[in-house]
Amino acid sequence: MRNSLLIDGLPLLGQVSGVGRYSHEVCARLPDDVFRIWYYYGYLSRRKQDAAASSALSRLKGRAGRFKRFKSVARRLSSLASRLGSWDLHWQPNFIPLPGVRARRVAVTVHDFSWEIHAPFHPRERVEYFRKHFYPGIEAADRIITVSHYVRGELIERLPHLADRIQVIHNGYDHRLYAPPGEERPRNYLLSVGNIEPRKNLLGLLRAYAGIAPEIRRQHPLLLIGAAGWKNREIFQLIDQMDGDVRYLGYVSDQQLADYYREALCFVYPSFYEGFGLPPLEAMACGTPVIASNVSSLPEVCGEAACYVDPEDVEAIRSAILAFIGDPQLRHQHAARGLTQAARFSWDRSAAEHLALFKELAGP
């Protein structure tokens, strides 16, 4: 008799980025013959939500997320619904275990501490929810997965007595999708990928880019890709002032994103804080040189491949961009290092490590 595994499937709904990407990629690689896997979407299902699907449930989640009262009711309902049945193992890929789950063992993934370290960057309701529920949920977990050694260190600083429960399992990327182009392509634009929200430091990037001569900007426009996010009015106002040199493309498909990576002159990621940082990894895998912040987990992920900048230093960001624009050899060196660094990560390896941990926890 296979052990039962309950996974919170709510991160699988809606546009796929961040925690949603992580959840999809790991769940897609969990074999059916090891666990009887169930997903919780507000109800229990044996079916994993397709990453490409735009179901009515996905649309409902997206709309409901804008309303605090609806989210509060949904959380109370989840507390009731998740009590149905009993499980050998409950895995929460999104920080806080489902309330009231009857499970012999609980595993939870902690992606970062942005909600605490950079609370003003987040919607107030999210911060309040995490302040109330995060630490009790973590204390109750039998095993805590962190996506980087950096986040593991942050967790140990806060809860040193849980050190022996923490296991680092890095994120990965899809090697079939994110790969260098088969032939050399024209590369003229700059690219940045991520939700349009304060933590990504897009204001710093835009101010750095605005200081570049107009004739250079016209030859090398800046493309921004990602969901609209939150607290971004000033960001969009600055984009509007850039006379078309900055183009916001919104959320794109995975295949489109891979093509944008492959054709970018360089990828710029001056984020204030990351628990891992998937976009620079994907860019490196596509053979695109990366400019990244020298803070949080990004040096762990990018190794010696990236050109690092202080995210608080607008001039440093601008200088790095101009150096990449003006020096093809520099771009080539960083691109080559990036391919070597990216090869150290994969979703297949990540999922295999998750599965081994789940089997250990659930036991025979």
Wavefront OBJ file of the C-alpha trace (Angstrom):
o trace
v 0.000 0.000 0.000
v 1.481 3.319 -1.080
v 1.706 6.136 1.432
v -0.579 9.117 0.883
v 0.777 12.594 0.132
v -1.330 15.743 0.337
v 0.061 18.757 -1.561
v -1.343 22.266 -1.365
v -2.276 22.830 -5.019
v -3.276 26.482 -4.711
v 0.157 27.680 -5.950
v -0.525 25.690 -9.139
v -3.386 27.997 -10.055
v -2.965 31.178 -12.075
v 0.067 32.584 -13.858
v 3.189 30.491 -13.339
v 6.080 32.295 -11.701
v 8.025 32.075 -8.458
v 6.399 29.636 -6.050
v 3.969 28.564 -8.769
v 6.830 27.634 -11.080
v 8.566 25.707 -8.316
v 5.374 23.836 -7.432
v 4.584 22.910 -11.035
v 8.065 21.694 -11.856
v 8.513 19.544 -8.771
v 4.968 18.113 -8.818
v 5.238 17.259 -12.530
v 8.228 15.042 -11.728
v 6.830 13.165 -8.736
v 6.164 9.574 -9.861
v 2.676 8.108 -9.443
v 3.911 4.744 -8.206
v 5.556 5.936 -4.975
v 2.801 7.957 -3.285
v -0.944 8.263 -3.654
v -0.835 11.991 -4.378
v -3.735 14.301 -3.623
v -3.928 18.034 -4.314
v -5.881 20.604 -2.360
v -7.528 23.367 -4.446
v -10.226 24.280 -1.950
v -11.351 20.725 -2.553
v -9.440 17.460 -2.840
v -8.376 16.119 -6.237
v -5.999 13.506 -7.630
v -5.351 15.729 -10.667
v -2.433 18.111 -10.924
v -3.422 21.422 -12.472
v -1.844 21.900 -15.905
v 0.658 24.775 -15.965
v -0.753 25.945 -19.293
v -4.386 25.761 -18.236
v -6.559 28.808 -17.649
v -9.306 27.112 -15.700
v -12.296 28.764 -14.097
v -10.708 27.964 -10.729
v -7.483 29.721 -11.745
v -9.399 32.803 -12.865
v -11.421 32.794 -9.656
v -8.262 32.669 -7.575
v -6.779 35.597 -9.475
v -9.863 37.751 -9.012
v -10.455 36.729 -5.425
v -6.891 37.631 -4.479
v -7.742 41.300 -4.937
v -10.332 41.251 -2.145
v -9.219 40.939 1.464
v -12.596 39.764 2.791
v -12.888 37.018 0.177
v -9.381 35.784 0.961
v -10.216 35.672 4.665
v -13.330 33.581 4.005
v -11.381 31.314 1.640
v -8.771 30.668 4.324
v -11.447 29.741 6.855
v -12.999 27.355 4.337
v -9.601 25.840 3.618
v -9.189 25.205 7.325
v -12.374 23.126 7.219
v -11.824 21.393 3.879
v -8.230 20.433 4.556
v -9.364 18.458 7.627
v -11.025 15.905 5.342
v -9.187 12.600 5.393
v -5.842 11.767 6.954
v -2.446 11.583 5.307
v 0.946 10.027 5.756
v 2.624 13.232 4.582
v 1.525 16.805 3.910
v 3.797 18.997 1.795
v 3.231 22.727 1.673
v 5.294 24.231 -1.181
v 4.238 27.755 -0.185
v 5.549 28.643 3.301
v 2.623 27.893 5.659
v 1.106 24.394 6.094
v -2.622 24.043 5.504
v -4.412 24.477 8.840
v -5.854 21.454 10.552
v -4.420 18.813 8.214
v -4.295 15.406 9.895
v -0.942 14.106 8.709
v 1.707 11.936 10.342
v 4.461 14.135 8.945
v 4.591 17.670 7.547
v 7.150 19.185 5.168
v 7.151 22.845 4.208
v 9.196 24.915 1.773
v 10.456 28.352 2.797
v 11.443 30.447 -0.210
v 12.576 33.663 1.455
v 12.009 36.159 4.256
v 11.081 39.075 2.038
v 7.731 39.445 3.803
v 9.637 40.207 7.032
v 12.826 41.916 5.846
v 11.107 44.080 3.224
v 7.582 44.261 4.621
v 6.796 47.652 2.981
v 7.348 46.034 -0.435
v 4.368 43.711 0.087
v 0.597 44.147 0.421
v -0.230 44.760 4.078
v -2.726 41.905 4.265
v -0.051 39.396 3.160
v 2.419 40.634 5.752
v -0.203 40.458 8.506
v -1.110 36.898 7.535
v 2.534 35.778 7.571
v 3.230 37.469 10.896
v 0.367 35.552 12.451
v 0.846 32.121 10.869
v 4.384 31.674 9.520
v 6.363 30.875 12.648
v 3.760 28.553 14.252
v 3.550 26.677 10.950
v 7.315 26.308 10.701
v 7.623 25.135 14.307
v 5.083 22.387 13.614
v 6.877 21.077 10.491
v 8.901 17.870 10.644
v 11.172 19.013 7.805
v 11.787 22.447 6.308
v 13.041 22.799 2.745
v 14.860 25.986 1.810
v 15.658 26.804 -1.807
v 19.139 28.161 -1.045
v 21.812 28.022 1.630
v 21.254 31.740 2.054
v 17.637 31.227 3.161
v 18.726 28.331 5.384
v 21.060 30.740 7.159
v 18.271 33.279 7.576
v 16.015 30.618 9.066
v 18.689 29.408 11.495
v 19.279 33.010 12.616
v 15.614 33.199 13.593
v 15.003 29.636 14.807
v 18.389 28.064 15.627
v 16.777 25.114 17.409
v 15.320 23.946 14.067
v 18.695 23.661 12.315
v 18.603 19.871 12.109
v 15.180 19.946 10.422
v 16.314 22.119 7.499
v 17.357 20.750 4.130
v 18.527 22.853 1.187
v 17.121 21.817 -2.189
v 17.947 24.250 -4.968
v 15.490 25.224 -7.657
v 16.283 24.363 -11.264
v 15.318 25.079 -14.836
v 13.953 23.096 -17.766
v 16.998 22.078 -19.822
v 14.836 21.294 -22.855
v 13.341 24.788 -22.948
v 16.074 27.100 -21.707
v 19.099 26.536 -23.924
v 21.327 28.669 -26.176
v 20.081 29.397 -29.702
v 21.097 26.922 -32.395
v 22.616 29.741 -34.398
v 23.777 33.252 -33.608
v 20.925 35.753 -33.430
v 20.911 39.543 -33.402
v 21.115 40.806 -29.829
v 20.283 44.416 -29.253
v 17.812 44.791 -26.390
v 18.267 44.645 -22.615
v 15.942 42.352 -20.681
v 14.624 42.098 -17.135
v 12.093 39.512 -15.960
v 9.988 39.463 -12.789
v 6.797 40.748 -11.258
v 6.440 44.515 -11.472
v 6.756 45.196 -7.754
v 9.152 47.077 -5.458
v 11.465 44.228 -4.407
v 12.745 43.787 -7.968
v 14.263 47.292 -7.848
v 12.860 48.269 -11.221
v 12.916 51.917 -10.189
v 16.684 51.639 -9.762
v 16.999 49.921 -13.123
v 14.818 52.487 -14.871
v 16.724 55.394 -13.341
v 20.020 53.825 -14.387
v 18.718 53.288 -17.898
v 17.306 56.831 -18.085
v 20.834 58.168 -17.562
v 22.082 56.468 -20.728
v 22.345 58.661 -23.821
v 19.102 58.674 -25.879
v 20.856 57.485 -29.038
v 22.171 54.421 -27.172
v 18.731 53.736 -25.654
v 17.153 53.800 -29.100
v 19.621 51.159 -30.296
v 19.236 49.096 -27.119
v 15.681 49.285 -25.718
v 14.872 47.815 -22.319
v 12.207 45.076 -22.244
v 10.381 44.217 -19.034
v 8.511 40.908 -18.733
v 6.362 39.798 -15.823
v 2.977 39.976 -14.162
v 1.761 43.408 -13.083
v 2.375 42.718 -9.398
v 1.632 45.422 -6.808
v 2.742 48.808 -5.465
v 4.002 49.721 -8.924
v 2.386 53.027 -9.847
v 5.691 54.933 -9.791
v 7.316 52.209 -11.895
v 4.701 52.481 -14.639
v 4.829 56.270 -14.505
v 8.560 56.168 -15.155
v 8.075 53.687 -17.999
v 5.593 56.100 -19.586
v 8.208 58.857 -19.461
v 10.797 56.850 -21.384
v 9.477 57.652 -24.888
v 9.099 54.017 -25.899
v 12.674 53.044 -25.043
v 11.261 50.871 -22.251
v 8.637 48.316 -23.288
v 6.533 46.432 -20.780
v 5.415 43.152 -22.355
v 3.467 41.730 -19.434
v 3.291 38.004 -18.747
v 4.406 35.760 -21.629
v 4.405 32.006 -22.256
v 7.392 29.874 -21.327
v 8.387 29.423 -24.977
v 8.176 33.160 -25.624
v 10.209 33.846 -22.508
v 12.947 31.453 -23.630
v 13.107 33.230 -26.996
v 13.351 36.626 -25.316
v 16.215 35.357 -23.148
v 18.066 33.971 -26.166
v 17.883 37.214 -28.151
v 18.767 39.653 -25.350
v 22.090 41.464 -25.415
v 22.184 41.074 -21.634
v 19.884 40.295 -18.730
v 19.662 42.816 -15.860
v 18.412 41.785 -12.424
v 19.173 44.411 -9.754
v 16.762 42.938 -7.181
v 16.981 44.064 -3.571
v 16.399 40.544 -2.290
v 15.898 37.000 -3.610
v 15.516 33.668 -1.878
v 16.795 32.011 -5.057
v 16.330 33.944 -8.315
v 15.014 31.867 -11.204
v 15.214 34.473 -14.020
v 19.005 34.964 -13.963
v 19.455 31.177 -13.925
v 17.176 30.801 -16.945
v 18.978 33.637 -18.728
v 22.376 32.041 -18.126
v 21.049 28.737 -19.435
v 20.082 30.518 -22.668
v 23.607 31.843 -23.167
v 22.777 35.400 -22.154
v 25.207 37.370 -19.956
v 23.767 38.500 -16.622
v 24.057 41.619 -14.500
v 22.782 40.839 -10.993
v 22.684 42.270 -7.489
v 25.488 41.290 -5.152
v 23.052 40.573 -2.292
v 21.015 37.729 -0.755
v 21.034 34.416 -2.680
v 22.051 35.747 -6.092
v 25.824 35.126 -5.739
v 24.989 31.555 -4.647
v 22.912 30.982 -7.780
v 25.018 32.911 -10.307
v 28.445 31.958 -8.964
v 31.296 33.571 -10.895
v 29.179 34.036 -14.004
v 27.350 37.287 -13.294
v 28.553 40.869 -13.299
v 27.563 41.975 -9.801
v 26.318 45.414 -8.776
v 25.135 47.063 -5.586
v 21.344 47.374 -6.063
v 21.369 50.684 -4.175
v 23.924 52.181 -6.585
v 22.172 53.478 -9.701
v 25.457 54.561 -11.258
v 26.933 51.082 -10.810
v 23.939 49.561 -12.593
v 24.288 52.056 -15.434
v 28.050 51.449 -15.735
v 27.561 47.679 -15.912
v 24.953 48.046 -18.664
v 27.201 50.358 -20.688
v 30.158 48.000 -20.235
v 28.127 45.108 -21.650
v 26.801 47.218 -24.511
v 30.280 48.369 -25.479
v 32.322 45.191 -25.059
v 31.314 42.037 -26.995
v 34.222 40.116 -25.498
v 32.997 40.887 -21.975
v 29.542 39.632 -22.909
v 31.022 36.479 -24.388
v 33.063 35.753 -21.256
v 30.083 36.122 -18.942
v 27.817 34.125 -21.260
v 30.285 31.215 -21.301
v 30.611 31.256 -17.533
v 26.833 31.397 -17.271
v 26.354 28.210 -19.270
v 28.781 26.388 -16.989
v 27.102 27.729 -13.850
v 23.559 26.997 -15.013
v 24.427 23.367 -15.751
v 24.710 22.796 -11.999
v 20.960 23.166 -11.572
v 17.983 21.230 -12.905
v 14.364 20.566 -11.984
v 14.987 16.840 -12.440
v 17.645 16.912 -9.731
v 15.499 19.112 -7.505
v 12.467 16.828 -7.808
v 14.577 13.735 -7.116
v 15.839 15.316 -3.897
v 12.271 16.219 -2.886
v 11.122 12.662 -3.546
v 13.968 11.195 -1.479
v 13.060 13.508 1.403
v 9.356 12.629 1.177
v 10.131 8.893 1.206
v 12.374 9.331 4.228
v 9.685 11.272 6.097
v 6.763 9.014 5.231
v 8.700 5.843 6.028
v 7.745 2.336 4.934
l 1 2 3 4 5 6 7 8 9 10 11 12 13 14 15 16 17 18 19 20 21 22 23 24 25 26 27 28 29 30 31 32 33 34 35 36 37 38 39 40 41 42 43 44 45 46 47 48 49 50 51 52 53 54 55 56 57 58 59 60 61 62 63 64 65 66 67 68 69 70 71 72 73 74 75 76 77 78 79 80 81 82 83 84 85 86 87 88 89 90 91 92 93 94 95 96 97 98 99 100 101 102 103 104 105 106 107 108 109 110 111 112 113 114 115 116 117 118 119 120 121 122 123 124 125 126 127 128 129 130 131 132 133 134 135 136 137 138 139 140 141 142 143 144 145 146 147 148 149 150 151 152 153 154 155 156 157 158 159 160 161 162 163 164 165 166 167 168 169 170 171 172 173 174 175 176 177 178 179 180 181 182 183 184 185 186 187 188 189 190 191 192 193 194 195 196 197 198 199 200 201 202 203 204 205 206 207 208 209 210 211 212 213 214 215 216 217 218 219 220 221 222 223 224 225 226 227 228 229 230 231 232 233 234 235 236 237 238 239 240 241 242 243 244 245 246 247 248 249 250 251 252 253 254 255 256 257 258 259 260 261 262 263 264 265 266 267 268 269 270 271 272 273 274 275 276 277 278 279 280 281 282 283 284 285 286 287 288 289 290 291 292 293 294 295 296 297 298 299 300 301 302 303 304 305 306 307 308 309 310 311 312 313 314 315 316 317 318 319 320 321 322 323 324 325 326 327 328 329 330 331 332 333 334 335 336 337 338 339 340 341 342 343 344 345 346 347 348 349 350 351 352 353 354 355 356 357 358 359 360 361 362 363 364
